[in-house]
């Protein structure tokens, strides 16, 4: 039986600046005014996006997608920048980290360091500052693996949810495990969960009993045979003692599968 317990990862803050949008000077004077470039940040809070390349120094566009499908980022807040002149990257970055941390916590319901989501933001550089509508900071809730479906608003779960499927677990903390569509190839499937109602984390003895009841017995009910007779195994997650009072996900989560992977569909009733 593989056993995994939560290890909180350090907060990851990704950031990017908008690319310069100022047009090149014309060789022949033109009496007509130069048109203002279109803004890059056209998002509002609650919008969802595809990939944003935070490895680049600047970005030229952001693609807004539907939140009901798998996506990578969600806009938690748009913070206006009210300075008269460009304040500089350092000051914008400091404001972004402070304001976006607050926006993230309010939007998700838990601080970034205790969430499975990433804190990210997009802010203007000196060139894009020339576009008035881009003088904002877009605070983002993100997932580097693109496994957000639906809204991240109010989602304080650290571990995968019932009927969700994941990739391999060996050597990974629960926050590093990728969630996949169960119809495709995957390694594990959440088949049982138990909400812990007590203020304190269960003792070792209490936890052993819970794992037997919910995960071991539950595996037999779900797969159709005991784990000792199955080609598949089960693992379980629960928040560790040192972060129990800081996180809001107080579930015992049981998952059936194999590190070998190559599982398609559900293991419910497979009896093997």
N, C-alpha and C positions, 0 to 999 in steps of 0.2 A: 504494500500500500504506500503510495507516495503521499507525503504530508507537506502542506505549505502553509505558512503563516505570514501575515502581512509585514512587510518592511517598507516604511514610508520613504519615498524618494524625495530628494531635495526639489524645491520648486524650480521649474524650468521656465525661464522668461525668454521667449523668442521675440525678436523685433525686426522691423524692416522700415525703410524709408521709401517714399514715393519717388519715382523717377522724375527728372526735370522735364517740364513741359513747355518751356519757353521756346518759341520758334526761332529759327536762325534769321539774322538780319537780312533784309532784302538788298540787292545790289542797286536797284533803281528806287529812288524815293517814291513813296506812295502816300498820297494825301489822306487816304482812308485809314481809319484806326485799325490797329492790329487786333484781330479777334482773340478773346480770352480762351485759352484751351479748356476743353472739357475737364471737369474734376475726375479724379481717379476714385476717390472715396464717395460712392453714391449709396452706400449701405445705411441701414437704420438698425436699431437694436432689435434682435430677434432674427435677423437675416442669417442665412447659412451660406458657406462658400466652399469651393473646391480647394485645390492645393494652392498654397502661397509659398514661393521659394524664399525662405528666410536665409538661405546660404548666399544669396546675392546682396550686394550693397543697396540696390534699388529695385523697385518693382514698377512695372508699367501699367498693370491692370489687375483687377480682382474679379473673379467670376463668381457671381451669386448663383446658388443652386437651391433646389427645394429641400426643406428640412426633413421631409418624410423619407427621403432616400439617404443612403450612406454619404456622409460628408466629413470634412476635416475640421472646419472652424465654424463658430457661431458668434455673432456680434452681441456682446454683453452690454456695451454702452458706447456712445459716441461723445467724446469729451471736447468741447470747443476750446480753441486756443485764442485767447483774447489780447495777446500782446500786439502792440502796434507794429513792431519790426520783428524779423526772424530772431528768436531768442537763442538759437544755437542748439546743436544736437544734444549736448550734455544736459542742458536745462529741460529740454523736451523729454529726454529719456528719464530723468528723475521724476518729472511730473507724471509721465506715463506709468511708471512702475508703481507710484503711490496711488494714483487715481484708479488705475486698472486693477490693482489688487483689491481695492474696496469694491469696485464694480463686479469683479469676478465673485467675491464672497457673497455679495447681495444677490447676484443672479443665480449662482449654483446652489448657495446655501451653506457652503463650507469654505474655509480658506484654501488657497491653491495648494499649500503644502500637505493638505489632508484630502485632496481630491485626486481622482484618476485622470482628470483633465489637465491640460497644460494652459498656463497663462501666456498669452501672446498679444502683441499690439502692432499696429501700423501707424506711422507718423510721418509728417512731411519733412523733406530736406529743404535746403535753402532755395533750390530751383522751384520745387513744387509749391513753396510758400507764395509764389506769385499768383497762384490760383486761389482766390479767396475761399472757395468752397472746400478746398483741401486743407484748410487750417484747422484741422481736428485730429484727435487721436482716436483710432478705432480699437477698442479693447475687445480682445477675442478669447473665447473659450475653445480650446483645441484638443485634437488628438493626432499625434504624429502618424498613427496607423490608419486613420480614416474610419474608425469604427463607431462614429456617432450616428445614431439613427433616431429620428424624432427630435425632441428638444433636450438640451442639456440644462435647461432652466429648472432649478429645484431638484436636480439629480445628484444626491449625495452618496449614492452607492459607490463603493470602492471595488466591489467584486462583480463578476458577470451575473446576469439575472437568470431566473428560471427560464428554461428552454433556449437559452443562448448557447452558442458553440464557440470554441476557442482553438487556437493553435497549440503548440507544445508548451509544456510548463517547466520542464527540467531546467534548473539553473536560473529561473526567472522569478522575480517577485510578482505578486498578483497585479501590480500596476504596470508590469511590462508585458503581460499576456494579451495577445491580440484576439479580438472578438471577430468571428466570421459568421456568415450566413450558414445555417445548418444544412441547407440544400447542397452546398459545395463541400469540398474536402476539408476536414477538420480533425482535431485530435480528441477533444473532450466536449461533453455536453452537460449543462447544469440540469440535474434531474430532481434535486430536492434542496430546500432551504428552510432554515428555522430562525425566526426572529428571537433574539435574546432580550427579554423584557427587564431583566434585573439591571440595577445601576452599575454593579461590579461585573467584571468579566468572570465567566464560570471558572471554578477551580479546575485543576488537572483531572481530579476524579470526576467532577461534574461533566467536564468536556469529553472525557473518555466515554461516558455513558451516552452523551448526546450523539457523538460520532457513531457509536454502535447502533443507536436507535434510528438516527436520521440517514446516515450514509451507508453503513453496512446492511442493515435491514432494508433500507430504502433501495439499495442497489438490487437486492433480490426481487423486490416488488417491481422495480422498473425494468430490469433486463430480463428477469424471469428465472434466473438461477443465481446462487450465491457467487460472490466475487472469487472465492477460492476455487470454484469450478469453471470460471469464465476465462476467456482469452483477454478480456478487458479488465481494467483495474478502476479504482476510484481514488480521488483526492479530495481534500477539503481545505477550505479557507476560513479564517476568522481573524479579526483584528487582534494584534498583540497587546499585551498588558500595558506597555508604555504609551500607547496612543489611544487606548480604549475611551478615555474621557474626552478626547479631542476630535474623534471621528464620529460620524452619525450612522455609519453602516455597522450595525450590531447583529449581523446575520452569520449563522453557520451555513456555508454553501458547499454542497456536495456535487462532484462532477464525475461522470463515467467516461472512460475512453482508454486511449493508449498513446504512449509517446511515439509509437511507430506511425500513428496517424492514418491517413488514407481512408477515413470514415466518411461516408456520405449518408445524409438523412439521419434519422433518430435511431438510437439503440433500444428504444422501448420495445420490449417483448421479443428481442432477437434470440434469446435463449442459447447463447454461445459465448 
